Amino acid sequence: MFSSIVLPDDWQRRVLARIVRQDETARIIGERERVKEKLRRLGQAFVDGLFDEIEYHRQKNSLEWELESLLIPEVDAAREAGRLLADMPRLWVGATLQERHRLLTTILDGVYIDMKDKKSIVSVKAKPAFHAVLGVVGSAGEALDDSSAFAVFSSSWSASVSTHSVGMLRLK
């Protein structure tokens, strides 16, 4: 299953669209550019002698804090998740059992097992950072529309989850 994951070329754009509205992203990007320009002008004003060192550092620290606060954490987490998933086929093939366990616990919150009938995995639940990425990727590039639950049937991704006699296995 993990060795067959293929991300589409435009996965980052599709993930970003799923996480935040594009106008909010544009607003944050514009605000970041405004703060960077203020930092540049502040540095120039300091060089020109308009501020003493204490005032310069006070204003610089304030602007740097503002810049750091202008992030979309879900986007950064999704980008990292996508990078890991894009590299998953290579990592999985060369991984030991312990390393595979570590990879799975990085990606998955849980594994749902049919304990009554088939005694097999019927679905997996991805960690939040992976929801948007897994919502746009499937086995061999098959796109999905549902990012909240991911089911595994015959080594391919499906957007539906069976709840018939399903037990939950938490990964730790």
Residue, then its C-alpha position, 0 to 999 in steps of 0.5 A: m500500500f505505502s510503496s504504491i503511493v504516487l502524489p500528483d504533480d500539483w499536490q501542493r496547490r490542491v492541498l493548499a486549496r483544501i486547507v484555506r481559502q485562497d483569498e486568506t492565503a493571499r492576505i497573509i502573503g501580502e501582510r508578510e511582504r508588508v512586514k518584510e518591507k517595514l523591516r527593510r526600511l527600519g534597517q535603513a533608518f537605523v543606518d541613517g541614524l534615525f534610531d538609536e540601537i535600543e529603539y532599533h532592536r525593540q522595533k525589529n523584535s516586534l516586527e520579527w515577532e509579527l512576521e513569525s505570527l503570520l503563518i498558516p501552520e496547516v499549510d506548513a504541516a501539509r507540505e511536510a506531510g506531502r514531502l514524506l509521502a512523496d518519498m514514501p515508496r523509496l523509504w518503505v522499500g529500504a526500511t526495517l520493520q522498526e523503521r516501517h513502524r516509525l513511518l506508520t506511526t508518523i502518518l497514522d492515528g489508527v488502524y481499523i480491523d474487522m475483528k469479527d469476520k475477516k480479521s483484517i485491516v478495513s481502514v486507517k485513520a491518518k494524522p491531521a497533517f496528512h488528511a489534506v494530502l491523502g485527500v488528493v492522492g490515491s494508489a497510482g495517482e487515483a484522486l480522492d474527495d474525502s480527506s477525513a477518513f481513509a480506508v484500505f481495501s485490496s491495497s488501494w485507497s477508498a473514501s468510504v469506511s466500513t463500520h461493521s464489527v470494526g475494532m480500533l488499534r491505536l498506534k503509539 
